[in-house]
């Protein structure tokens, strides 16, 4: 497997050349503190590339409700409730792919590795491997070890080799593709567990992007694709996770999955988006290219235009997440529970200090420069990747209140009113807490998965074991 990716870099550069955007504000979230941010500036959209026939929604989506009083955060999980247990390495290549440049998706399966040791880490993990093909493999979960040296860490064992669960939908035509995963147990008309997935790419609009597959990676039988009715892909198609049953019954009946996306820039609004959904409500499975109507917005830091005239989320005063910067990257999410307490979390790489659109070495690219014929020269490699950058970065977990999300689901407050109540700085736990431009390491941490029965949280650190990821483990006490 090649370790450098000049072809991908060229594709990125060509795509970013058609984008236009402006400079973000400079406020930021720092560890254990949430600070306000200035209003985000508007950016200009690029084009749209379609991976399949677009679905036509039956009705416009609900936009954000009028603002009401924000309820208390309630009984929540705090950062100090997370006990770090260590990390483990990922296996060697299998099935035509590997764990190099991995980290896009991770999900826990309680029915996996039933013959494994009784070491307190039951079940298995399904994860996405190399980001050029996004194939999926199932691995066991070894007991983690606390060490900064990858050689000291135990290595997971492959239970199912890498396979394509999407039916060939991840192709070279997709620019910067992404794949989300979540195993959901059998329920209702679904008589077997399903591996729910979502496909995204860098530039999209309203394309079918969600589906499900069987857990047998050699015969996944994918069904889909479906689009969230009227909502832009920039808010819907990255991370997926299970909503706790009791919370769903009280607030989103019949909707047991949550899916969303954070798109760097302002295309997806001023923070990570999230929707409750249940595709089985629209068919078992819904028809190909159909629009799912059984969805409830839980977080949307902006307003979706209801007539589908724009794939960009409209951002107005006070609609951004506190500390939002255009160069943030929130790539993972999970819903933690511990007894009566809970927390919705996002995992990602937070931009700190000054940020800009341009190049990693500080060269700024003004979106009007092409018209004015004064665009700067591209810097030398490895600083020639044009995009959103910042002075510093920190791997973080940010925490949201389930009680405040419940108020959104009931229509009592707007989707942009809940704010993070706590932040956990992950840099002290990481093996390699620095970006690596030469090896295309733009994200420090990525996907997350949660074992609700055992209270174990799994978070991927990218490119920490040479080109492979490692998985860190916390217990929610």
C-alpha positions in Angstrom: 0.0 0.0 0.0 1.5 3.4 -1.0 2.4 5.7 1.9 2.3 9.0 0.0 -0.6 10.2 -2.0 0.3 12.7 -4.7 -2.7 11.9 -6.9 -5.1 12.5 -4.0 -3.3 15.8 -3.2 -3.8 17.0 -6.8 -7.5 16.1 -6.6 -7.8 18.0 -3.3 -6.1 21.1 -4.8 -8.3 21.0 -7.9 -11.4 20.8 -5.8 -10.4 23.5 -3.4 -9.6 25.8 -6.3 -13.4 25.9 -7.1 -14.3 26.8 -3.5 -14.4 30.3 -2.2 -14.5 31.3 1.4 -13.5 34.0 3.8 -11.6 34.3 7.0 -13.0 32.9 10.3 -13.1 34.5 13.7 -10.3 33.8 16.2 -12.0 32.8 19.4 -11.7 29.2 20.4 -12.6 26.4 22.8 -9.7 25.5 25.2 -9.5 22.6 27.5 -12.1 22.6 30.3 -13.4 26.0 29.2 -16.0 27.1 26.7 -15.7 30.7 25.3 -18.0 32.7 23.0 -17.1 33.2 19.4 -17.7 36.2 17.1 -20.3 35.8 14.4 -18.9 33.6 11.6 -18.3 35.2 8.3 -20.1 34.0 5.2 -18.4 31.8 2.6 -19.2 31.2 -1.0 -20.2 27.7 -2.2 -18.5 25.7 -4.8 -20.2 23.3 -7.3 -21.8 20.0 -6.6 -21.0 16.5 -7.8 -23.6 13.8 -7.6 -22.8 10.1 -6.8 -26.3 8.9 -7.7 -29.7 10.2 -8.7 -31.0 12.8 -6.3 -34.1 12.0 -4.2 -36.9 14.5 -4.3 -38.4 15.2 -0.8 -42.1 15.3 -0.4 -42.1 18.4 1.8 -39.6 20.9 3.1 -37.9 20.1 6.4 -38.7 21.9 9.6 -36.4 24.8 10.2 -35.1 25.8 13.6 -37.8 26.5 16.2 -38.2 29.9 17.8 -35.7 30.4 20.6 -37.0 29.6 24.1 -35.4 29.4 27.5 -32.5 26.9 27.6 -33.2 24.3 30.2 -30.5 23.2 32.8 -28.0 20.6 31.6 -29.4 18.1 34.1 -27.7 15.0 35.3 -24.7 14.6 33.0 -21.4 12.8 32.6 -18.4 15.1 33.3 -14.8 14.8 31.8 -13.5 13.6 35.2 -15.9 10.6 35.0 -13.8 9.2 32.1 -11.0 6.9 33.4 -8.2 6.4 30.9 -7.4 2.7 30.5 -4.8 2.7 27.7 -4.6 1.9 24.0 -4.1 -1.0 21.6 -2.7 -1.4 18.1 -4.6 -2.5 14.9 -3.9 -5.7 12.9 -1.9 -6.3 9.8 -3.6 -6.0 6.3 -6.4 -8.3 5.3 -8.9 -8.7 2.5 -7.1 -6.3 0.2 -7.0 -3.3 2.5 -5.3 -2.2 5.7 -5.5 0.2 8.7 -3.1 2.9 7.2 -4.7 6.3 7.1 -7.8 4.9 8.9 -10.1 6.4 11.4 -13.3 7.5 9.5 -15.7 5.2 11.4 -15.9 2.8 14.4 -18.8 0.9 16.0 -19.1 -1.5 18.8 -20.8 -4.9 18.4 -21.8 -6.8 21.7 -22.3 -10.0 19.8 -18.8 -10.2 18.4 -15.9 -12.3 19.6 -18.1 -14.5 21.8 -15.2 -17.0 22.3 -12.8 -14.3 23.5 -11.3 -14.1 27.0 -13.3 -12.8 29.9 -10.9 -9.9 30.4 -13.5 -7.1 30.8 -13.4 -6.1 27.2 -16.2 -8.1 25.5 -17.6 -7.8 22.0 -15.9 -6.6 18.9 -15.4 -3.5 16.8 -16.2 -2.8 13.2 -14.0 -0.1 11.7 -13.1 1.6 8.4 -9.6 1.1 7.1 -7.6 3.0 4.5 -9.3 6.2 3.5 -8.8 5.6 -0.2 -11.2 2.6 -0.3 -13.0 2.8 3.1 -13.4 -1.0 3.4 -14.7 -2.4 6.7 -13.1 -5.0 9.0 -14.2 -6.6 12.3 -11.6 -6.9 15.1 -11.5 -8.2 18.7 -10.8 -5.9 21.6 -7.6 -6.7 23.6 -7.1 -5.4 27.1 -5.5 -1.9 26.6 -2.1 -0.9 28.0 -1.0 2.6 29.1 2.1 3.5 27.2 3.4 6.1 24.7 5.4 3.4 22.8 3.3 1.5 20.2 5.6 -1.5 20.7 4.3 -1.9 24.2 0.6 -2.0 23.2 -1.3 -5.2 22.5 -2.5 -5.8 19.0 -6.1 -6.6 18.0 -6.9 -9.7 16.0 -8.9 -9.7 12.7 -12.2 -11.5 13.1 -13.5 -10.5 9.6 -11.1 -9.3 6.9 -11.8 -6.0 5.1 -14.7 -5.9 2.7 -16.8 -3.4 0.8 -20.2 -3.1 2.5 -21.5 -0.4 0.1 -21.9 -2.5 -3.0 -19.2 -0.6 -4.9 -20.5 2.9 -4.1 -17.0 4.1 -2.9 -15.3 4.8 -6.2 -12.5 7.0 -7.5 -15.2 9.5 -8.6 -15.8 10.5 -5.0 -13.6 13.4 -3.8 -12.3 12.9 -0.2 -15.0 10.3 0.6 -16.1 9.3 4.1 -18.0 6.4 5.6 -19.9 6.3 8.9 -20.9 3.0 10.7 -23.2 1.8 13.5 -24.3 -1.7 14.5 -27.9 -1.6 15.7 -29.5 -4.7 17.3 -32.5 -6.4 15.8 -35.7 -4.5 16.6 -39.2 -4.5 15.2 -39.4 -5.6 11.6 -35.7 -6.0 11.5 -35.1 -9.5 12.7 -31.3 -9.3 12.6 -28.7 -6.7 13.6 -27.8 -4.3 10.8 -24.7 -2.4 10.0 -26.0 1.0 9.2 -23.7 3.2 7.1 -23.5 6.6 5.5 -21.4 7.8 2.5 -20.2 11.3 2.1 -17.8 13.3 0.0 -16.2 16.7 0.1 -18.6 18.5 -2.2 -22.3 17.5 -2.2 -25.8 18.9 -2.0 -28.9 16.7 -1.5 -27.7 13.2 -2.5 -28.8 9.8 -1.2 -26.2 8.9 1.3 -27.5 6.4 4.0 -28.0 2.7 3.9 -27.7 -0.6 5.8 -25.9 -3.9 5.4 -25.7 -7.3 7.0 -22.9 -8.0 9.5 -21.3 -10.7 7.3 -18.7 -8.7 5.5 -18.3 -11.4 2.8 -22.0 -11.0 1.9 -23.2 -7.6 3.2 -26.3 -7.3 1.0 -26.4 -3.5 1.2 -29.7 -1.6 1.0 -30.1 2.0 0.1 -29.2 4.8 -0.6 -31.5 7.3 1.1 -31.4 11.0 1.7 -32.6 12.9 4.8 -35.7 14.8 3.5 -34.6 18.2 2.4 -31.4 18.4 4.6 -28.1 19.1 3.0 -25.5 16.4 3.0 -23.1 18.8 4.7 -25.1 18.2 7.9 -26.2 14.5 7.7 -23.7 12.0 6.4 -20.6 11.3 8.5 -20.9 9.9 12.1 -23.7 7.5 13.2 -24.5 6.1 16.6 -27.3 4.5 18.6 -29.6 6.7 20.7 -30.3 5.2 24.2 -33.6 3.3 24.2 -35.2 5.1 27.1 -34.3 8.6 25.8 -35.6 7.7 22.3 -38.9 6.3 23.7 -39.5 9.6 25.5 -38.3 12.1 22.9 -37.9 10.5 19.4 -40.3 7.4 19.4 -39.2 5.0 16.7 -36.0 6.8 15.9 -33.1 4.9 17.5 -30.2 6.2 15.3 -28.5 9.5 15.2 -26.5 10.8 12.2 -24.8 14.0 11.3 -21.7 15.8 10.0 -19.5 18.7 10.7 -18.2 20.3 7.4 -15.2 22.5 7.8 -15.9 26.0 6.6 -19.5 27.2 7.0 -21.3 24.8 4.6 -22.8 22.8 7.4 -23.4 25.7 9.8 -21.4 26.8 12.8 -20.9 23.5 14.6 -21.6 19.7 14.4 -25.1 18.8 13.2 -27.1 15.8 14.4 -30.5 14.2 13.5 -32.4 11.3 15.0 -33.7 8.9 12.3 -35.1 5.5 11.8 -35.1 4.3 8.2 -37.3 1.3 8.9 -40.2 3.8 9.4 -40.0 4.6 5.6 -39.8 0.9 4.5 -38.0 -2.3 5.3 -35.8 -1.3 3.6 -36.9 2.0 2.1 -36.8 2.2 -1.7 -33.6 3.1 -3.4 -33.0 6.9 -3.7 -36.0 7.6 -1.5 -36.2 10.5 1.0 -36.5 9.6 4.6 -39.2 11.5 6.4 -38.9 10.0 9.9 -36.2 12.4 11.1 -35.9 14.8 14.0 -33.2 17.5 14.1 -31.3 17.6 17.4 -28.4 20.0 16.6 -28.1 22.4 13.7 -26.0 25.5 14.2 -27.8 27.5 11.6 -31.0 27.2 9.5 -31.6 24.9 6.5 -33.4 26.8 3.7 -36.7 24.9 3.3 -37.0 25.2 -0.5 -33.6 23.4 -1.2 -32.3 26.5 -3.1 -29.0 26.3 -1.2 -27.0 23.4 0.2 -25.3 25.9 2.6 -26.8 26.3 6.1 -27.7 29.9 6.7 -25.9 31.3 9.7 -27.2 34.3 11.5 -26.4 36.1 14.8 -26.0 33.7 17.7 -26.5 30.5 15.7 -22.9 29.2 16.0 -21.5 26.8 18.6 -19.4 28.6 21.2 -15.8 28.6 20.1 -16.6 27.6 16.6 -13.9 28.1 14.0 -14.0 27.2 10.3 -10.9 25.1 10.6 -12.4 22.8 13.3 -12.8 19.1 12.5 -15.4 17.1 14.4 -15.3 13.5 13.0 -16.7 11.3 15.7 -19.7 11.1 18.0 -21.3 8.9 20.6 -24.0 9.0 23.3 -22.6 8.0 26.7 -24.6 6.7 29.6 -23.8 5.8 33.2 -26.8 5.0 35.3 -29.2 8.0 35.1 -26.5 10.3 33.7 -25.7 10.8 30.1 -23.8 12.9 27.6 -23.7 13.4 23.9 -20.0 13.8 22.8 -18.1 14.8 19.7 -14.5 13.8 19.1 -12.2 15.8 16.9 -9.4 18.3 16.3 -10.1 21.8 17.6 -8.5 24.8 16.0 -7.0 27.2 18.5 -5.7 30.8 18.1 -5.8 32.6 14.8 -7.2 30.7 11.8 -7.3 31.4 8.1 -8.1 30.0 4.7 -5.0 29.3 2.7 -2.0 27.2 3.4 -0.6 25.5 6.6 2.5 27.8 6.7 0.3 30.9 7.2 -0.1 32.1 3.6 -3.7 33.5 3.3 -5.8 32.9 0.2 -8.4 35.6 -0.4 -11.3 34.2 -2.4 -11.4 37.4 -4.5 -7.8 37.0 -5.5 -8.6 35.3 -8.8 -10.7 38.2 -10.0 -8.1 40.7 -8.8 -5.2 38.6 -10.3 -3.2 38.8 -7.1 -3.4 35.2 -5.7 -0.2 34.2 -3.8 2.1 31.5 -5.1 1.6 27.9 -3.8 4.1 27.1 -1.1 6.5 24.3 -1.4 5.4 20.8 -0.4 4.3 19.8 2.2 2.6 23.1 2.8 0.9 23.3 -0.6 -2.5 21.9 0.6 -5.0 24.7 0.4 -7.8 24.7 3.0 -8.7 26.0 6.5 -5.8 26.2 9.0 -5.0 27.5 12.4 -2.1 28.4 14.7 -2.6 25.5 17.0 -4.7 22.3 17.4 -5.9 20.2 20.2 -7.6 16.8 20.2 -10.8 17.2 22.2 -14.0 15.6 23.4 -16.9 18.2 23.8 -19.9 17.3 25.9 -23.6 18.2 25.3 -26.6 17.7 27.6 -29.2 15.1 26.7 -31.8 17.1 28.5 -31.2 20.1 26.3 -31.4 17.9 23.2 -34.7 16.6 24.5 -35.9 20.2 24.5 -34.9 20.6 20.9 -36.7 17.3 19.9 -39.9 18.6 21.6 -39.6 21.9 19.7 -39.2 24.0 22.8 -35.8 25.5 21.8 -33.9 26.0 18.6 -31.4 23.5 17.2 -28.6 26.0 17.7 -29.2 26.8 21.4 -27.6 23.8 23.1 -23.9 24.4 23.8 -21.0 22.3 25.1 -21.0 22.2 28.9 -17.5 20.7 29.2 -14.4 19.9 27.2 -11.8 17.2 27.7 -8.3 17.8 26.2 -7.1 14.5 24.7 -3.5 15.6 23.8 -2.0 14.3 27.0 -3.2 10.8 26.2 -2.1 10.7 22.5 1.0 8.9 21.2 1.6 11.5 18.5 -0.3 14.8 19.3 1.0 16.8 16.4 -0.1 17.2 12.8 2.2 15.8 10.2 1.9 17.6 6.9 4.3 15.3 5.0 2.2 12.3 5.9 -1.2 14.0 5.3 -2.0 13.9 9.0 -4.6 16.6 9.3 -6.7 15.1 12.2 -5.4 14.0 15.6 -8.5 11.9 16.6 -11.4 10.7 14.6 -14.2 8.2 15.1 -15.6 7.0 18.5 -17.6 4.0 19.6 -19.3 3.1 22.9 -20.0 -0.2 24.7 -23.0 0.8 26.7 -23.2 -2.3 28.8 -19.6 -2.1 30.0 -19.3 1.6 29.9 -16.3 1.6 27.6 -15.5 4.4 25.2 -13.2 3.7 22.2 -11.6 6.7 20.3 -9.3 6.4 17.3 -6.0 8.3 17.1 -4.9 8.7 13.5 -1.4 8.0 12.2 0.0 7.2 15.6 1.6 3.8 14.9 3.6 4.9 11.8 0.8 5.0 9.2 -1.7 3.1 11.2 -4.2 4.3 13.8 -4.4 3.2 17.4 -7.5 2.9 19.6 -7.6 4.6 23.0 -10.0 3.3 25.7 -11.8 5.1 28.6 -14.2 3.7 31.2 -17.2 5.9 32.0 -17.4 5.7 35.8 
